[in-house]
């Protein structure tokens, strides 16, 4: 299951489906991501909506072995709620670059594989990662489990794009 998988992570969802994994996606709007990807509309900021969409996905596609969540700070309890509902074998929790400044995982990250999305240095300039770079980095973390992965770089922090 991928929470937030119709935007930056759409390519990841399609790649996982192409590999033969049944993929369920929870997103604000139902969107066709191709064969093997079931999309379920949900507002993860609303606990009842998240619960209903996850239950529907589990009923339709079966238990969740891997949960990949890209949940913004506007819903601080959603990742923990999704983890509780899914009881996955693995939970890859995607976080923005500012999470690199927090050395210890927060309560909603306990037991998760933490993926920090950084930025790219481009000569004297820097830029945010492209959708393809993000998907490749998360796919690498999916294939090579470890407690923490940084996609791109987070240092030097003062070179972070504005």
C-alpha positions in Angstrom: 0.0 0.0 0.0 1.2 3.5 -0.9 -0.3 6.4 0.9 0.1 9.5 -1.3 1.0 7.5 -4.4 -0.7 9.4 -7.3 1.7 12.4 -7.4 5.4 12.1 -6.9 5.2 8.4 -6.2 3.0 7.4 -9.2 6.1 6.0 -11.0 7.0 3.9 -8.0 3.4 2.4 -7.9 3.6 1.5 -11.6 7.0 0.0 -11.2 6.0 -2.2 -8.2 2.9 -3.3 -10.1 5.0 -4.1 -13.2 7.1 -6.3 -10.9 4.0 -8.3 -10.0 3.2 -6.7 -6.6 -0.5 -6.0 -6.1 -0.5 -2.3 -5.2 -3.1 -0.3 -3.4 -2.9 3.5 -3.4 -4.6 5.9 -1.0 -4.9 9.4 -2.4 -7.2 12.4 -2.3 -8.6 11.6 -5.7 -9.2 8.2 -7.4 -6.8 8.0 -10.4 -6.0 5.3 -12.9 -2.4 4.3 -12.5 -2.6 1.3 -14.8 -3.0 -2.5 -14.4 -2.2 -3.9 -11.0 -2.7 -0.7 -9.1 -6.0 -0.1 -7.2 -6.7 3.4 -6.2 -8.8 4.3 -3.2 -10.0 7.9 -2.4 -9.3 9.1 1.1 -8.5 12.2 3.1 -5.8 10.9 5.4 -6.2 14.0 7.6 -9.6 12.5 8.6 -9.1 9.4 10.7 -12.5 7.9 9.6 -11.7 8.4 5.9 -8.3 6.8 6.3 -9.8 3.9 8.2 -12.5 3.3 5.7 -10.2 3.5 2.7 -7.6 1.2 4.2 -10.4 -1.3 5.1 -11.8 -1.2 1.6 -8.3 -1.7 0.1 -7.6 -4.7 2.4 -11.0 -6.2 1.7 -10.4 -5.9 -2.1 -6.7 -6.7 -2.4 -5.8 -8.6 0.8 -3.4 -7.9 3.7 -0.7 -5.3 3.4 2.8 -6.6 3.6 4.6 -3.3 2.9 3.2 0.1 3.7 4.9 3.1 2.0 3.6 6.4 3.5 4.3 9.9 2.2 2.1 11.9 4.7 2.6 15.6 5.2 2.9 17.2 8.7 -0.7 18.4 8.4 -1.8 14.9 9.6 0.7 14.1 12.3 -1.1 10.9 13.5 -2.0 9.4 10.2 1.2 7.4 9.7 0.8 5.8 13.1 -2.9 5.1 12.5 -2.2 3.5 9.1 0.5 1.4 10.6 -1.9 0.2 13.3 -4.6 -0.7 10.8 -2.3 -2.4 8.3 0.1 -4.2 10.7 2.6 -4.5 7.8 5.8 -6.5 7.8 7.6 -3.3 6.7 6.7 0.4 6.8 8.7 2.8 4.7 8.0 6.3 6.0 8.9 9.0 3.6 9.8 12.4 5.2 10.9 15.8 3.9 14.4 17.1 4.1 13.8 18.9 7.4 13.5 15.5 9.1 17.3 15.1 8.6 17.7 17.7 11.4 15.9 15.3 13.8 18.3 12.6 14.7 15.8 10.5 16.6 12.6 9.2 15.0 9.4 10.9 16.2 6.6 8.8 17.8 4.9 8.3 14.4 8.1 6.8 13.0 8.9 4.2 15.6 9.5 0.8 13.9 9.5 2.4 10.4 12.2 2.5 7.8 12.8 6.2 7.5 13.4 7.6 4.0 14.4 11.3 4.0 14.0 13.2 0.7 16.9 15.6 0.3 18.0 17.7 -2.6 20.5 17.6 -5.4 23.6 19.7 -5.7 24.0 21.0 -9.3 27.4 22.7 -9.5 27.1 25.9 -7.4 23.3 25.6 -7.3 21.0 23.1 -5.7 17.5 21.9 -6.7 14.8 19.7 -5.3 14.7 16.1 -6.5 12.7 15.2 -9.5 9.8 12.8 -9.3 11.9 10.2 -11.1 14.8 10.6 -8.6 12.4 10.3 -5.7 10.8 7.1 -7.1 14.3 5.6 -7.8 15.4 6.4 -4.3 12.3 4.9 -2.6 12.5 1.9 -4.9 16.1 1.4 -3.8 15.0 1.6 -0.1 12.2 -0.9 -0.9 14.8 -3.3 -2.4 17.5 -2.8 0.2 15.8 -2.6 3.7 17.6 -0.6 6.4 16.5 1.7 9.2 17.3 5.0 7.4 17.9 6.1 3.8 18.6 9.5 2.4 17.5 10.1 -1.2 19.8 12.9 -2.6 21.8 14.9 0.0 20.9 16.9 3.1 24.4 18.4 3.6 25.5 21.0 3.4 22.2 22.2 4.8 22.9 25.8 3.9 22.8 24.8 0.2 19.3 23.5 0.5 17.0 25.1 -2.2 14.6 27.8 -1.0 
